[in-house]
Amino acid sequence: MKKLTLLVFVVSSFIACKQETKSNKESIVKENAQEQTIPDRSKNFPKDITAVFKAHGGIQKFDQMNTLTFELSNPEGNETHITDLKTRHARIETNKFVLGFDGNDAWLVQDSAYFKGNPRFYHNLMFYFYAMPFVLGDDGISYEKADDLKVGEIVYPGYKISYGDGVGDSPKDNYFIYFDKDSQQMKYLGYTVTFFSKESSEKISLIEYSDWDKVNGLLLPKTLKWRKYQDGVVGEVKSERNFVNITVSEEKTSSLLFKKPAEEIKKTL
């Protein structure tokens, strides 16, 4: 009888242990599943802005991505831009210089004085233009209806985007997004530059988003055209930039990529 009682106890304990282990595994699986679930922020924005996001693949789809890479075409050699979409750490590689941002400092490595700009200003400049309209879903942004933009006989509805105090390096910047009424796709972007003056500006530059490329479910620009723009009148194309070899991925990039290269690496650039 004692042996039978002991056997029942051992079997019961074994079953209970297996059930507990199974329960723990299920709990871990559920926890991991919850960690991988990306919340849908669509309702956080004005209806028109949400519609624009949707026309470009959706803000939730963009939020699933971790790394964006593109090359900016340049006759002297393309610029490869790599951005961590969660931290906004950045790296720009060319055959003449390497520039980056590690979350605290912007850095520049080059043998000559080829790059004469401000690394802090430039490290995310083209990324910001390129990742439109999705970067207009960042925290700390306010939206208000803007006057329509008329180009020829076509009228584009628009929104003004402004930032809260202390948001980014240039919180006094303003953006103006204009979209096609039928497709809801972004068509024009107006913007001001206050990085250097730190003062509000009434001077608005205008970019036309002329064509798009679908990359991993997202509609991203292939060509940006800067247009003459004064007193609400859109003029001819002044310049354009083209983007190639675009990838956007859920894969995360090591933070080491965004650190300033060691001294011995500088000599190879």
C-alpha positions as CSV (number, residue, x, y, z in Angstrom):
1,M,0.0,0.0,0.0
2,K,2.8,2.4,0.9
3,K,4.5,1.7,-2.5
4,L,1.3,2.3,-4.3
5,T,0.8,5.6,-2.4
6,L,4.3,6.6,-3.3
7,L,3.8,5.7,-6.9
8,V,0.6,7.8,-7.1
9,F,2.5,10.7,-5.5
10,V,5.4,10.5,-8.0
11,V,3.1,10.3,-11.0
12,S,0.9,13.1,-9.8
13,S,4.0,15.3,-9.1
14,F,5.4,14.5,-12.6
15,I,2.1,15.4,-14.3
16,A,1.8,18.6,-12.2
17,C,5.4,19.5,-13.1
18,K,4.8,18.9,-16.9
19,Q,1.6,21.0,-16.7
20,E,3.5,23.8,-14.9
21,T,6.3,23.6,-17.5
22,K,3.8,23.7,-20.3
23,S,2.0,26.6,-18.6
24,N,5.3,28.5,-18.3
25,K,6.2,27.9,-22.0
26,E,2.7,29.1,-23.0
27,S,3.2,32.1,-20.9
28,I,6.6,32.8,-22.5
29,V,5.1,32.3,-26.0
30,K,2.2,34.7,-25.2
31,E,4.6,37.2,-23.7
32,N,6.9,37.1,-26.8
33,A,3.8,37.4,-29.0
34,Q,2.7,40.5,-27.1
35,E,6.2,42.0,-27.5
36,Q,6.1,41.5,-31.2
37,T,2.7,43.1,-31.6
38,I,2.9,46.6,-33.0
39,P,0.1,48.8,-31.9
40,D,-1.9,50.6,-34.6
41,R,-1.6,54.4,-34.0
42,S,-3.9,55.3,-36.9
43,K,-6.5,56.8,-34.6
44,N,-3.9,59.2,-33.1
45,F,-3.9,61.5,-36.2
46,P,-6.3,63.6,-38.1
47,K,-8.4,61.5,-40.5
48,D,-6.8,63.0,-43.6
49,I,-3.3,62.3,-42.3
50,T,-4.3,58.7,-41.5
51,A,-5.6,58.4,-45.0
52,V,-2.2,59.6,-46.4
53,F,-0.4,57.0,-44.2
54,K,-2.7,54.3,-45.5
55,A,-2.1,55.2,-49.1
56,H,1.6,54.7,-48.5
57,G,1.3,51.3,-46.7
58,G,0.0,52.4,-43.3
59,I,1.7,53.8,-40.2
60,Q,1.5,50.4,-38.5
61,K,3.5,48.8,-41.3
62,F,6.1,51.5,-41.0
63,D,6.3,51.0,-37.2
64,Q,7.1,47.3,-37.8
65,M,10.3,48.3,-39.6
66,N,13.6,48.8,-37.9
67,T,16.2,49.7,-40.6
68,L,16.0,51.9,-43.6
69,T,18.8,52.1,-46.2
70,F,18.9,54.1,-49.4
71,E,21.5,55.5,-51.8
72,L,21.4,59.1,-52.9
73,S,22.6,59.3,-56.5
74,N,25.6,61.5,-56.9
75,P,27.9,61.8,-60.0
76,E,30.9,61.8,-57.7
77,G,29.8,58.6,-56.0
78,N,26.5,57.7,-54.3
79,E,25.8,58.4,-50.6
80,T,24.6,55.4,-48.7
81,H,22.2,56.4,-45.9
82,I,21.5,53.9,-43.1
83,T,19.0,54.8,-40.3
84,D,17.8,52.9,-37.3
85,L,14.1,53.8,-37.4
86,K,13.5,53.3,-33.7
87,T,16.5,55.3,-32.3
88,R,17.1,57.5,-35.4
89,H,20.8,56.7,-35.2
90,A,22.3,57.3,-38.6
91,R,25.3,56.6,-40.8
92,I,26.2,58.1,-44.2
93,E,28.9,56.4,-46.2
94,T,30.6,57.8,-49.3
95,N,34.0,57.3,-51.0
96,K,35.1,60.6,-49.6
97,F,33.7,60.7,-46.1
98,V,31.7,58.9,-43.4
99,L,29.3,60.7,-41.2
100,G,27.0,59.5,-38.4
101,F,25.0,60.1,-35.3
102,D,25.1,57.8,-32.3
103,G,22.2,59.2,-30.4
104,N,24.3,61.9,-28.6
105,D,26.9,63.2,-31.0
106,A,27.2,63.7,-34.7
107,W,30.6,62.8,-36.1
108,L,32.6,63.1,-39.3
109,V,35.6,61.2,-40.6
110,Q,37.4,62.2,-43.8
111,D,41.0,62.6,-45.0
112,S,40.4,65.8,-46.9
113,A,38.0,68.7,-46.4
114,Y,35.5,67.4,-48.9
115,F,32.5,67.7,-46.6
116,K,32.2,71.3,-45.4
117,G,28.7,71.2,-44.0
118,N,27.4,70.7,-40.4
119,P,27.3,66.9,-39.5
120,R,24.6,67.5,-36.9
121,F,22.4,69.2,-39.5
122,Y,23.1,66.8,-42.4
123,H,23.0,63.4,-40.7
124,N,19.2,63.1,-40.9
125,L,18.3,65.8,-43.5
126,M,17.8,63.6,-46.5
127,F,16.3,60.8,-44.3
128,Y,13.6,63.2,-43.1
129,F,12.7,64.2,-46.7
130,Y,12.9,60.6,-47.9
131,A,10.8,59.0,-45.1
132,M,7.9,61.3,-45.6
133,P,5.0,61.0,-44.9
134,F,5.8,58.6,-42.1
135,V,8.1,60.8,-40.1
136,L,5.1,63.1,-39.6
137,G,3.8,60.4,-37.3
138,D,6.6,61.1,-34.7
139,D,5.8,62.1,-31.2
140,G,5.4,65.8,-30.2
141,I,3.8,66.9,-33.5
142,S,0.7,69.1,-33.9
143,Y,-1.5,69.2,-37.0
144,E,-3.7,72.0,-38.3
145,K,-5.5,72.4,-41.6
146,A,-3.5,74.6,-44.0
147,D,-4.7,76.5,-47.1
148,D,-4.9,74.4,-50.2
149,L,-1.9,74.4,-52.6
150,K,-2.8,75.2,-56.3
151,V,-0.5,73.9,-59.0
152,G,-1.9,74.8,-62.4
153,E,-5.5,73.7,-62.3
154,I,-5.1,71.1,-59.6
155,V,-5.8,71.8,-56.0
156,Y,-4.1,69.9,-53.2
157,P,-5.4,69.9,-49.6
158,G,-2.8,70.4,-47.0
159,Y,-1.9,70.3,-43.3
160,K,0.7,72.3,-41.3
161,I,2.9,70.3,-39.0
162,S,4.6,72.0,-36.0
163,Y,6.6,70.7,-33.0
164,G,6.4,71.1,-29.3
165,D,9.2,72.9,-27.4
166,G,12.3,70.9,-27.1
167,V,11.3,68.3,-29.8
168,G,14.4,67.6,-31.9
169,D,17.2,70.0,-32.8
170,S,14.9,72.4,-34.6
171,P,11.5,72.6,-32.8
172,K,10.6,75.8,-34.6
173,D,10.6,74.1,-38.0
174,N,7.3,73.9,-39.8
175,Y,6.2,71.4,-42.5
176,F,3.3,71.6,-44.9
177,I,2.1,68.3,-46.4
178,Y,-0.1,68.4,-49.5
179,F,-1.8,65.3,-50.9
180,D,-3.8,64.2,-53.9
181,K,-7.6,64.2,-53.2
182,D,-8.3,61.1,-55.1
183,S,-5.3,58.8,-54.3
184,Q,-4.5,60.3,-50.9
185,Q,-0.9,60.0,-51.8
186,M,1.5,62.7,-50.8
187,K,2.4,65.1,-53.6
188,Y,4.2,68.2,-52.1
189,L,6.1,69.1,-49.0
190,G,6.7,72.6,-47.8
191,Y,9.3,73.2,-45.1
192,T,11.2,75.9,-43.2
193,V,14.7,75.7,-41.9
194,T,15.5,77.1,-38.4
195,F,18.5,74.9,-37.4
196,F,21.0,77.7,-37.7
197,S,19.1,80.8,-36.7
198,K,17.0,79.1,-34.0
199,E,14.3,81.5,-34.9
200,S,10.9,81.0,-36.7
201,S,11.0,81.5,-40.4
202,E,8.4,82.5,-43.0
203,K,10.6,81.3,-45.9
204,I,9.1,78.1,-47.3
205,S,10.9,75.7,-49.6
206,L,8.8,73.3,-51.7
207,I,9.5,69.7,-52.8
208,E,7.5,67.8,-55.3
209,Y,7.2,64.0,-54.8
210,S,7.0,63.0,-58.4
211,D,7.2,59.2,-58.4
212,W,7.1,56.4,-55.9
213,D,8.5,52.8,-55.4
214,K,6.9,50.1,-53.4
215,V,9.4,48.6,-51.0
216,N,8.4,45.8,-48.5
217,G,4.8,47.0,-48.5
218,L,5.6,50.8,-48.2
219,L,5.3,53.4,-50.9
220,L,8.6,55.4,-50.8
221,P,9.9,58.1,-53.1
222,K,12.2,57.6,-56.0
223,T,12.6,61.2,-57.0
224,L,12.4,64.6,-55.2
225,K,12.1,67.8,-57.1
226,W,12.7,71.2,-55.5
227,R,10.4,73.7,-57.1
228,K,10.6,77.5,-57.1
229,Y,8.0,78.8,-54.6
230,Q,7.0,82.3,-53.6
231,D,3.9,83.8,-52.2
232,G,2.0,80.6,-52.7
233,V,2.9,80.4,-56.4
234,V,4.7,77.1,-57.6
235,G,7.3,77.6,-60.2
236,E,9.7,75.5,-62.3
237,V,11.9,72.7,-61.1
238,K,15.2,74.0,-59.6
239,S,16.9,70.7,-58.8
240,E,16.2,67.1,-58.1
241,R,17.6,64.1,-56.2
242,N,17.2,60.5,-57.0
243,F,17.2,57.4,-54.7
244,V,18.3,53.9,-55.6
245,N,19.0,50.6,-53.9
246,I,16.3,51.1,-51.3
247,T,15.7,48.6,-48.5
248,V,13.4,48.8,-45.5
249,S,13.5,45.9,-43.1
250,E,12.3,44.5,-39.7
251,E,15.9,43.4,-39.0
252,K,17.7,45.5,-36.4
253,T,21.1,47.0,-37.1
254,S,23.9,46.8,-34.5
255,S,24.4,50.1,-32.6
256,L,28.1,49.7,-33.3
257,L,27.5,50.8,-36.9
258,F,26.6,54.2,-35.7
259,K,29.7,54.8,-33.5
260,K,32.5,56.9,-34.8
261,P,35.2,54.7,-36.5
262,A,38.4,54.0,-34.6
263,E,41.5,56.0,-35.4
264,E,43.0,53.2,-37.5
265,I,39.9,53.0,-39.7
266,K,40.2,56.7,-40.5
267,K,43.3,56.1,-42.6
268,T,41.5,53.8,-45.0
269,L,38.9,56.4,-45.9
